[in-house]
Amino acid sequence: MSNNAATNAVAAKEARDKSYRKKGIMIALLSGFLYGGYTAFMTQGMATGVWGDLYGGTGIAAGMSAFAAVYTLSALGAAVNDLCSGVWSIIYGAIIGRIGDVGRTLKTKPGRILIVAAIIGGPLASTAYVIGLQMAGSIIVPIAALNACIGAIIGRFLYGQKLSVGMVAGILICLAAAILIGSSSMTGAEINGEAILGMVAAFGAALGWGIEGAVGGYACCIADYECAIIIRQVTSGLVNGVVLVSILSVMGGDGIGNGFKWLGAALTDTPSLWMFFVAGMFASFSFKFWYKGAAMCGAALGMGCNGTYAFWGPFWCFIVIGLGFGVDGYAIPWQGWVGAAVMVGGILLLAISQDKASREA
């Protein structure tokens, strides 16, 4: 009887772990889907209202340096989005009664880890991603999707998370799918010095997000992920808007005063601000589910599932910008649909391989 009880207990634990992992996979997949919405509304926001003057070097942006047009404005767009996302996170946290827990979380080691992860993944990685988009266009998406591989490697060395042959194959399939999706925008694209710098920036974004996903996912194994996203978005928005924009303004020779003037104009521009608030809402839930998914199913699988943003980004842009706002150039070619199917296969292989590895452990 004791042997039967032990066998039943082990079976129950395996069933519970499997169910928990499946839930984590669904959450991580949802994070990739929502990231597409964030990308679309932020992209359109940075092409509306006062942003026309900012990128055109007219009006409030008269005399702006060429450096600022690429780097400072990229940081500015990321800052506005993360500040809006931080507001959403605080509002939602207040509704569910988590605000008081944020202060207590900040006093713990996981809370401090989340601040570091927010700085790496927010001001640094997100700004690098926007710079890559500005300099090279959507061809950088497959490069940014390398964060899945980087996160998996970090998870292997920091936390001892096993990488079986099947999991590595699944990650590579996901990356191949991302490349196939991005290849549609490479057709006829000119690969010049600026595009190469954009690709380097995209790799920097992948590195930052890989570190953030692995470290932030670890912290969320201990800290509540509702508190984590408030810390993440508020920290990212403030550091981006106050620190990074100031540094880049000085580096470009525009002066701190101009940086804050542009930030103030962007935060009070009604035609574009509502889009940033929508983008911020998507970003808040996307990053929250990214952290939670990685904590529940592991860095490798969590980031592999989140990597579906390589498809959902162009898809949301087509729906929101192409159909909603009538902007040409956002239709999804056949490579996108085929790439999506291949990516689903890669994620399934990842899930099956990790499930097998966990049962053999």
Kinemage of the C-alpha trace (Angstrom):
@kinemage 1
@onewidth
@group {chain A} dominant
@subgroup {mainchain}
@vectorlist {calphas} color= white
{ca met a 1} P 0.000 0.000 0.000
{ca ser a 2} L 2.859 2.355 0.823
{ca asn a 3} L 4.398 1.697 -2.623
{ca asn a 4} L 1.067 2.469 -4.307
{ca ala a 5} L 0.719 5.668 -2.310
{ca ala a 6} L 4.244 6.745 -3.287
{ca thr a 7} L 3.571 5.931 -6.948
{ca asn a 8} L 0.325 7.894 -6.881
{ca ala a 9} L 2.051 10.842 -5.223
{ca val a 10} L 4.782 10.899 -7.891
{ca ala a 11} L 2.182 10.653 -10.662
{ca ala a 12} L 0.182 13.477 -9.107
{ca lys a 13} L 3.285 15.656 -8.864
{ca glu a 14} L 4.207 14.959 -12.501
{ca ala a 15} L 0.670 15.809 -13.622
{ca arg a 16} L 0.739 19.034 -11.616
{ca asp a 17} L 4.140 20.029 -13.007
{ca lys a 18} L 3.006 19.274 -16.548
{ca ser a 19} L -0.134 21.356 -16.101
{ca tyr a 20} L 1.897 24.212 -14.609
{ca arg a 21} L 4.342 24.111 -17.519
{ca lys a 22} L 1.522 24.081 -20.093
{ca lys a 23} L 0.019 27.141 -18.444
{ca gly a 24} L 3.424 28.828 -18.584
{ca ile a 25} L 3.680 28.043 -22.308
{ca met a 26} L 0.290 29.642 -22.981
{ca ile a 27} L 1.260 32.739 -20.982
{ca ala a 28} L 4.577 33.028 -22.855
{ca leu a 29} L 2.789 32.657 -26.207
{ca leu a 30} L 0.345 35.372 -25.195
{ca ser a 31} L 3.256 37.678 -24.380
{ca gly a 32} L 4.498 37.371 -27.968
{ca phe a 33} L 1.019 38.089 -29.336
{ca leu a 34} L 0.633 41.209 -27.185
{ca tyr a 35} L 4.118 42.404 -28.096
{ca gly a 36} L 2.888 42.678 -31.670
{ca gly a 37} L 0.176 45.111 -30.562
{ca tyr a 38} L 2.709 47.186 -28.647
{ca thr a 39} L 4.970 47.346 -31.719
{ca ala a 40} L 2.170 48.455 -34.045
{ca phe a 41} L 0.734 51.242 -31.882
{ca met a 42} L 4.161 52.571 -30.876
{ca thr a 43} L 5.279 52.603 -34.527
{ca gln a 44} L 2.197 54.551 -35.583
{ca gly a 45} L 2.490 56.849 -32.568
{ca met a 46} L 6.029 57.798 -33.612
{ca ala a 47} L 4.694 58.831 -37.026
{ca thr a 48} L 1.817 60.999 -35.764
{ca gly a 49} L 1.379 64.527 -34.427
{ca val a 50} L 4.452 66.248 -33.023
{ca trp a 51} L 6.631 63.338 -34.140
{ca gly a 52} L 6.338 64.638 -37.692
{ca asp a 53} L 8.122 67.807 -36.551
{ca leu a 54} L 10.629 65.861 -34.472
{ca tyr a 55} L 11.715 63.593 -37.306
{ca gly a 56} L 11.387 66.380 -39.875
{ca gly a 57} L 13.595 68.766 -37.902
{ca thr a 58} L 10.938 71.486 -38.003
{ca gly a 59} L 9.010 73.457 -35.402
{ca ile a 60} L 10.101 72.483 -31.921
{ca ala a 61} L 12.857 70.313 -33.426
{ca ala a 62} L 14.428 73.052 -35.565
{ca gly a 63} L 18.205 72.778 -35.405
{ca met a 64} L 18.165 69.188 -34.118
{ca ser a 65} L 21.419 67.306 -34.744
{ca ala a 66} L 21.599 64.275 -37.034
{ca phe a 67} L 22.692 62.260 -33.978
{ca ala a 68} L 19.496 63.192 -32.129
{ca ala a 69} L 17.305 62.295 -35.118
{ca val a 70} L 18.437 58.675 -34.813
{ca tyr a 71} L 19.473 58.031 -31.222
{ca thr a 72} L 17.818 60.598 -28.956
{ca leu a 73} L 14.403 60.280 -30.616
{ca ser a 74} L 14.611 56.480 -30.398
{ca ala a 75} L 15.209 56.745 -26.658
{ca leu a 76} L 12.444 59.346 -26.476
{ca gly a 77} L 9.909 57.037 -28.128
{ca ala a 78} L 10.856 54.156 -25.834
{ca ala a 79} L 10.618 56.488 -22.820
{ca val a 80} L 7.128 57.757 -23.690
{ca asn a 81} L 5.921 54.205 -24.252
{ca asp a 82} L 7.387 52.878 -20.990
{ca leu a 83} L 6.072 55.831 -18.976
{ca cys a 84} L 2.580 55.213 -20.372
{ca ser a 85} L 3.020 51.517 -19.669
{ca gly a 86} L 4.121 52.326 -16.130
{ca val a 87} L 0.919 54.323 -15.592
{ca trp a 88} L -1.140 51.367 -16.836
{ca ser a 89} L 0.772 49.000 -14.556
{ca ile a 90} L 0.210 51.207 -11.514
{ca ile a 91} L -3.507 51.576 -12.272
{ca tyr a 92} L -3.954 47.824 -12.697
{ca gly a 93} L -1.826 47.126 -9.627
{ca ala a 94} L -4.015 49.473 -7.576
{ca ile a 95} L -7.183 47.760 -8.808
{ca ile a 96} L -5.972 44.312 -7.709
{ca gly a 97} L -4.419 45.613 -4.480
{ca arg a 98} L -0.705 45.131 -5.235
{ca ile a 99} L 0.651 48.667 -4.787
{ca gly a 100} L 1.561 48.119 -1.135
{ca asp a 101} L 3.501 44.987 -2.078
{ca val a 102} L 5.701 46.898 -4.527
{ca gly a 103} L 7.533 48.759 -1.764
{ca arg a 104} L 8.124 45.537 0.156
{ca thr a 105} L 9.362 43.812 -3.000
{ca leu a 106} L 11.882 46.590 -3.648
{ca lys a 107} L 13.519 45.828 -0.287
{ca thr a 108} L 14.210 42.231 -1.265
{ca lys a 109} L 16.952 40.710 -3.434
{ca pro a 110} L 14.481 39.780 -6.236
{ca gly a 111} L 13.250 43.386 -6.213
{ca arg a 112} L 16.767 44.712 -6.712
{ca ile a 113} L 17.355 42.125 -9.446
{ca leu a 114} L 14.216 43.365 -11.220
{ca ile a 115} L 15.530 46.940 -11.204
{ca val a 116} L 18.763 45.817 -12.875
{ca ala a 117} L 16.792 43.701 -15.376
{ca ala a 118} L 14.544 46.689 -16.126
{ca ile a 119} L 17.515 48.937 -16.886
{ca ile a 120} L 19.111 46.333 -19.152
{ca gly a 121} L 15.921 45.411 -21.005
{ca gly a 122} L 14.249 48.815 -21.006
{ca pro a 123} L 16.474 51.852 -21.636
{ca leu a 124} L 19.257 49.811 -23.230
{ca ala a 125} L 17.592 46.982 -25.180
{ca ser a 126} L 14.335 48.737 -26.126
{ca thr a 127} L 16.163 51.842 -27.333
{ca ala a 128} L 18.582 49.669 -29.315
{ca tyr a 129} L 15.585 47.943 -30.923
{ca val a 130} L 14.007 51.249 -31.946
{ca ile a 131} L 17.378 52.457 -33.287
{ca gly a 132} L 17.640 49.262 -35.332
{ca leu a 133} L 14.176 49.799 -36.782
{ca gln a 134} L 14.961 53.411 -37.646
{ca met a 135} L 18.276 52.585 -39.321
{ca ala a 136} L 17.560 49.260 -41.051
{ca gly a 137} L 13.807 48.664 -40.968
{ca ser a 138} L 12.098 45.367 -40.223
{ca ile a 139} L 15.050 43.292 -41.451
{ca ile a 140} L 16.361 43.546 -37.881
{ca val a 141} L 13.460 41.553 -36.388
{ca pro a 142} L 15.113 38.135 -36.954
{ca ile a 143} L 18.295 39.427 -35.314
{ca ala a 144} L 16.380 40.726 -32.301
{ca ala a 145} L 14.710 37.295 -32.052
{ca leu a 146} L 18.118 35.871 -31.098
{ca asn a 147} L 17.163 36.760 -27.512
{ca ala a 148} L 15.593 33.284 -27.322
{ca cys a 149} L 18.977 31.613 -27.878
{ca ile a 150} L 20.784 34.035 -25.587
{ca gly a 151} L 18.243 33.553 -22.793
{ca ala a 152} L 18.423 29.785 -23.143
{ca ile a 153} L 22.216 29.837 -22.875
{ca ile a 154} L 22.097 32.135 -19.848
{ca gly a 155} L 19.493 29.888 -18.220
{ca arg a 156} L 21.765 26.903 -18.817
{ca phe a 157} L 24.809 28.446 -17.139
{ca leu a 158} L 23.136 30.442 -14.352
{ca tyr a 159} L 20.369 28.082 -13.292
{ca gly a 160} L 21.425 24.707 -14.690
{ca gln a 161} L 18.358 24.478 -16.947
{ca lys a 162} L 19.009 21.575 -19.296
{ca leu a 163} L 19.232 22.101 -23.052
{ca ser a 164} L 18.485 18.830 -24.807
{ca val a 165} L 19.130 18.222 -28.489
{ca gly a 166} L 15.407 18.621 -29.151
{ca met a 167} L 15.261 21.967 -27.316
{ca val a 168} L 18.257 23.319 -29.239
{ca ala a 169} L 16.655 22.129 -32.483
{ca gly a 170} L 13.387 23.825 -31.506
{ca ile a 171} L 15.165 27.122 -30.814
{ca leu a 172} L 16.979 26.933 -34.161
{ca ile a 173} L 13.704 26.219 -35.969
{ca cys a 174} L 12.118 29.264 -34.316
{ca leu a 175} L 15.066 31.400 -35.399
{ca ala a 176} L 14.872 30.018 -38.951
{ca ala a 177} L 11.178 30.923 -38.995
{ca ala a 178} L 11.981 34.444 -37.811
{ca ile a 179} L 14.538 34.794 -40.603
{ca leu a 180} L 11.950 33.557 -43.139
{ca ile a 181} L 9.423 36.092 -41.859
{ca gly a 182} L 11.990 38.891 -41.979
{ca ser a 183} L 13.242 37.896 -45.430
{ca ser a 184} L 10.157 39.386 -47.052
{ca ser a 185} L 11.352 42.842 -46.033
{ca met a 186} L 14.895 42.124 -47.205
{ca thr a 187} L 13.816 41.938 -50.841
{ca gly a 188} L 15.346 44.885 -52.634
{ca ala a 189} L 16.649 46.329 -49.373
{ca glu a 190} L 19.967 48.124 -49.605
{ca ile a 191} L 22.533 46.786 -47.158
{ca asn a 192} L 24.732 49.818 -46.443
{ca gly a 193} L 26.696 51.125 -43.490
{ca glu a 194} L 23.594 52.487 -41.797
{ca ala a 195} L 21.752 49.178 -42.169
{ca ile a 196} L 24.721 47.305 -40.718
{ca leu a 197} L 24.748 49.620 -37.694
{ca gly a 198} L 21.009 48.945 -37.341
{ca met a 199} L 21.691 45.216 -37.304
{ca val a 200} L 24.378 45.684 -34.647
{ca ala a 201} L 21.861 47.648 -32.573
{ca ala a 202} L 19.347 44.813 -33.020
{ca phe a 203} L 21.871 42.300 -31.713
{ca gly a 204} L 22.411 44.582 -28.718
{ca ala a 205} L 18.648 44.492 -28.137
{ca ala a 206} L 18.670 40.681 -28.364
{ca leu a 207} L 21.498 40.497 -25.832
{ca gly a 208} L 19.733 42.849 -23.433
{ca trp a 209} L 16.386 41.068 -23.696
{ca gly a 210} L 18.082 37.684 -23.338
{ca ile a 211} L 19.650 38.788 -20.070
{ca glu a 212} L 16.442 40.440 -18.887
{ca gly a 213} L 14.276 37.418 -19.676
{ca ala a 214} L 16.533 34.977 -17.855
{ca val a 215} L 17.196 37.212 -14.852
{ca gly a 216} L 13.678 38.662 -14.640
{ca gly a 217} L 12.138 35.199 -14.986
{ca tyr a 218} L 14.299 33.981 -12.105
{ca ala a 219} L 13.234 36.920 -9.924
{ca cys a 220} L 9.575 36.198 -10.697
{ca cys a 221} L 9.997 32.688 -9.295
{ca ile a 222} L 10.159 34.480 -5.946
{ca ala a 223} L 8.575 37.922 -6.407
{ca asp a 224} L 4.973 38.463 -7.483
{ca tyr a 225} L 4.911 39.164 -11.212
{ca glu a 226} L 2.246 41.878 -10.798
{ca cys a 227} L 4.709 43.803 -8.625
{ca ala a 228} L 7.541 42.930 -11.004
{ca ile a 229} L 5.912 44.602 -14.001
{ca ile a 230} L 5.263 47.819 -12.044
{ca ile a 231} L 8.929 47.924 -11.018
{ca arg a 232} L 10.033 47.087 -14.548
{ca gln a 233} L 7.979 49.655 -16.467
{ca val a 234} L 8.311 52.542 -14.014
{ca thr a 235} L 12.077 52.019 -13.685
{ca ser a 236} L 12.496 51.733 -17.454
{ca gly a 237} L 10.375 54.809 -18.185
{ca leu a 238} L 12.116 57.049 -15.631
{ca val a 239} L 15.661 55.941 -16.456
{ca asn a 240} L 14.934 56.228 -20.167
{ca gly a 241} L 13.212 59.596 -20.002
{ca val a 242} L 15.371 61.301 -17.377
{ca val a 243} L 18.803 59.686 -17.689
{ca leu a 244} L 19.236 58.238 -21.185
{ca val a 245} L 17.532 61.061 -23.089
{ca ser a 246} L 19.668 63.571 -21.164
{ca ile a 247} L 22.901 61.692 -21.890
{ca leu a 248} L 22.104 61.334 -25.588
{ca ser a 249} L 21.072 64.993 -25.845
{ca val a 250} L 24.457 66.040 -24.475
{ca met a 251} L 26.310 63.555 -26.698
{ca gly a 252} L 24.545 64.909 -29.777
{ca gly a 253} L 25.364 68.502 -28.857
{ca asp a 254} L 21.680 69.426 -28.461
{ca gly a 255} L 21.832 70.088 -24.721
{ca ile a 256} L 19.799 68.647 -21.853
{ca gly a 257} L 17.236 71.418 -22.185
{ca asn a 258} L 16.250 70.374 -25.690
{ca gly a 259} L 15.970 66.735 -24.646
{ca phe a 260} L 13.473 67.589 -21.917
{ca lys a 261} L 11.674 70.017 -24.227
{ca trp a 262} L 11.122 67.248 -26.782
{ca leu a 263} L 10.055 64.831 -24.060
{ca gly a 264} L 7.524 67.350 -22.738
{ca ala a 265} L 6.166 67.943 -26.235
{ca ala a 266} L 5.754 64.196 -26.836
{ca leu a 267} L 4.012 63.671 -23.474
{ca thr a 268} L 1.488 66.445 -24.161
{ca asp a 269} L 0.773 65.699 -27.832
{ca thr a 270} L -2.810 64.391 -27.897
{ca pro a 271} L -2.827 63.000 -31.485
{ca ser a 272} L 0.046 60.606 -30.719
{ca leu a 273} L -0.225 60.172 -26.944
{ca trp a 274} L -3.371 58.049 -27.044
{ca met a 275} L -1.538 55.592 -29.300
{ca phe a 276} L 1.318 55.406 -26.805
{ca phe a 277} L -1.194 54.702 -24.028
{ca val a 278} L -2.623 51.815 -26.043
{ca ala a 279} L 0.927 50.626 -26.829
{ca gly a 280} L 1.766 50.978 -23.137
{ca met a 281} L -1.161 48.790 -22.167
{ca phe a 282} L -0.019 46.074 -24.565
{ca ala a 283} L 3.585 46.430 -23.365
{ca ser a 284} L 2.571 46.175 -19.709
{ca phe a 285} L 0.789 42.856 -20.176
{ca ser a 286} L 3.315 41.557 -22.698
{ca phe a 287} L 6.337 42.030 -20.438
{ca lys a 288} L 4.394 40.790 -17.424
{ca phe a 289} L 3.457 37.571 -19.198
{ca trp a 290} L 7.015 37.284 -20.534
{ca tyr a 291} L 8.398 37.318 -16.998
{ca lys a 292} L 5.702 34.992 -15.714
{ca gly a 293} L 5.971 32.544 -18.618
{ca ala a 294} L 9.759 32.286 -18.270
{ca ala a 295} L 9.360 31.665 -14.537
{ca met a 296} L 6.818 28.890 -15.112
{ca cys a 297} L 8.306 26.968 -18.040
{ca gly a 298} L 11.981 27.949 -18.066
{ca ala a 299} L 14.049 30.555 -19.897
{ca ala a 300} L 14.571 28.500 -23.066
{ca leu a 301} L 10.943 27.548 -23.638
{ca gly a 302} L 9.567 30.865 -22.371
{ca met a 303} L 11.690 32.884 -24.773
{ca gly a 304} L 11.036 30.473 -27.622
{ca cys a 305} L 7.306 31.056 -27.171
{ca asn a 306} L 7.756 34.796 -26.744
{ca gly a 307} L 9.773 34.798 -29.995
{ca thr a 308} L 6.511 34.469 -31.912
{ca tyr a 309} L 6.510 38.277 -31.856
{ca ala a 310} L 8.612 37.943 -35.018
{ca phe a 311} L 5.320 37.064 -36.719
{ca trp a 312} L 2.827 38.921 -34.521
{ca gly a 313} L 4.717 42.217 -34.962
{ca pro a 314} L 4.240 42.369 -38.763
{ca phe a 315} L 0.714 40.932 -38.358
{ca trp a 316} L -0.385 43.655 -35.919
{ca cys a 317} L 1.317 46.320 -38.052
{ca phe a 318} L -0.654 45.111 -41.064
{ca ile a 319} L -3.957 45.196 -39.136
{ca val a 320} L -3.416 48.454 -37.243
{ca ile a 321} L -1.217 50.542 -39.541
{ca gly a 322} L -1.968 48.997 -42.941
{ca leu a 323} L -5.734 48.457 -42.614
{ca gly a 324} L -6.606 50.752 -39.703
{ca phe a 325} L -4.635 53.839 -40.758
{ca gly a 326} L -4.385 53.048 -44.476
{ca val a 327} L -0.597 53.128 -44.697
{ca asp a 328} L 0.864 51.151 -47.605
{ca gly a 329} L 3.666 48.642 -47.275
{ca tyr a 330} L 2.435 46.497 -44.377
{ca ala a 331} L 0.833 43.566 -46.204
{ca ile a 332} L 2.138 40.136 -45.091
{ca pro a 333} L 3.656 38.096 -47.965
{ca trp a 334} L 3.684 34.308 -48.198
{ca gln a 335} L 6.968 34.100 -46.270
{ca gly a 336} L 5.213 35.441 -43.210
{ca trp a 337} L 2.503 32.795 -43.196
{ca val a 338} L 4.918 29.941 -43.912
{ca gly a 339} L 7.284 31.269 -41.249
{ca ala a 340} L 4.449 31.325 -38.720
{ca ala a 341} L 3.666 27.648 -39.387
{ca val a 342} L 7.353 26.721 -39.071
{ca met a 343} L 7.597 28.654 -35.808
{ca val a 344} L 4.626 26.764 -34.353
{ca gly a 345} L 6.451 23.539 -35.179
{ca gly a 346} L 9.584 24.788 -33.447
{ca ile a 347} L 7.665 25.738 -30.322
{ca leu a 348} L 5.955 22.340 -30.223
{ca leu a 349} L 9.347 20.639 -30.482
{ca leu a 350} L 10.630 22.850 -27.661
{ca ala a 351} L 7.657 21.976 -25.463
{ca ile a 352} L 7.843 18.231 -26.135
{ca ser a 353} L 11.608 18.149 -25.590
{ca gln a 354} L 11.433 20.040 -22.307
{ca asp a 355} L 8.588 17.863 -21.075
{ca lys a 356} L 10.657 14.771 -21.855
{ca ala a 357} L 13.745 16.226 -20.174
{ca ser a 358} L 11.772 17.065 -17.023
{ca arg a 359} L 10.388 13.530 -16.787
{ca glu a 360} L 13.866 12.052 -17.177
{ca ala a 361} L 15.386 14.342 -14.563
